[in-house]
Amino acid sequence: MQHKTLIKVRGYHLDIYQHVNNARYLEFLEEARWGYLEDSGDIDWFAKHKLAWIIVNININYRVAATMGDTLEILTRFSKIGGKSAVVKQEVRIAGKDAIAADAEVTIVCLDQKTGKPVVIEGELKARLEQHIAEQ
């Protein structure tokens, strides 16, 4: 499943150069991941199973500056499921401008909230995550 989140760039998102501050993109990407998890029903499923996602790595590329008034389309999708981690790909597009402002690969691990330790992605958990890739 590929999920789309829309965010309007506001003045408080800007830096001294009047474009979106680089740190704000991380907030935009997180907002989009939360939207994805809400819409897919994963937040409830993971809470029920006492599991949580933890980010262990983010690689982000800044491509084109976004400015005040732009509407950003953030596309989010799972791209890889491994033994203990998964990768979420995200792309930030500037609506109406055939431009990509940023793209990122976010590596996450699934944490057992009782033990505080990562879990192996297998069985029901693996099937749940693989359905995201299959739906693309």
N, C-alpha and C positions, 0 to 999 in steps of 0.2 A: 504494500500500500504506500503510495506517495501522498503525503499530506501537505496542504498549502495553508500558510498563516500569513495574514496581511498586517503590516505595521506601518503606521503613518509616522514619518520623521517629524519630530517636534524640535523646537529651539533648544530645549535642554539636552538633546542628543548630540549637539554640535560642539566642536572644539573651537579654538581661537581662529582656525582657518575657515570656519563656516561650513565644514563638512562633518559627517558623522564620525565621532571619536572612535578609534579602533576598539576600545574596551566595550563600547556599547554593542558592537556586533555580537560579542559573547552573550550579552543579555538577550538580544534578539533571538539568537540561536536557541538559548535555553527556553525562552517563551514558546518557540515553535516546537521544541521537543515535548514540552508539557502539553501543548495542544494536541499533538500527535497521540500521546499516551492517553489523554482524556477521551478523544474521539474513538480510539481503538478499543477502549474498555480495559486497557492494561493497568491503569492506576488501581482500579478496584481488584483486579485479578492478583496483582503483586501484593497489595495490602492484605488480601485474604490469605496469601501464602507466606506472609511475613518476609517478603523479599524487597530489596531496594536496588535501584541502579546507581552506580558510582562511576563518575567520569575519571578515567585514568590518563587520558591523553587527548589533546585537541590540536590538530594541525589546521591552520586557517590561512587562506590566501586572500589578500585584499587586492581587488582588481580595478574598480572604478569608484570614485567618490560619490556618495549619496548626500543630498543636501536637504534643507528644510522644505517641507511640503511634498517630498517624494513619498510614494507608497511603495513599500518593500514587500515583495512576494517571497516568502521563505519556503522552499521545498525541502521536505524531510523524508528520508526513507532509510530503512535498514539495508545495508549492502552486503554484510558478511556475518555469519554466525560461526564462532570458533568453539573450542573446548571450554574456555573459561571467560571469553570476552566476545563482544559483538561490536560491529562498526556501523555507525549511523552517518550517512552522507547528507550534507545540507548545502543548499545553494540559495544565495540572497540575490534576487533579481530586482531591478528598478522597473516598476510597472510602467508600461508605455514607452520605454526607452530601450529596447533591445540591448540591455546592458546587464552584466553580472557584476554586482558590487563586491561580493565575496563568496567563497566556497570553503567548506570545511569537512574534515573527517573527524568524527568524535568516537573514541574507543571507550567502551563502557564495560564494567564487570557487574555481575549480579551478586549482591551481598545478602547473606542470611542475617536478618535483623536480630535473631536470638544470639548467634555466636559472634557476629561482627566479622565473619570471614567470607571470602568469595566462595561461590558454589560452582560446581561443574555444570555446564549447560548440557543437560541430557533429559531424556524422558519427556514428561509433560511440558517442562520449561522449554526444551528445545523445539518441540512441536509448536508451541505457542509462538515462538520467535520465527521459526521457519515459515509460518503462514504469512508473516509480513513480507517476506521476500517473494513467496509464491504469488501474492496478490498484485505484484507490480506489473 
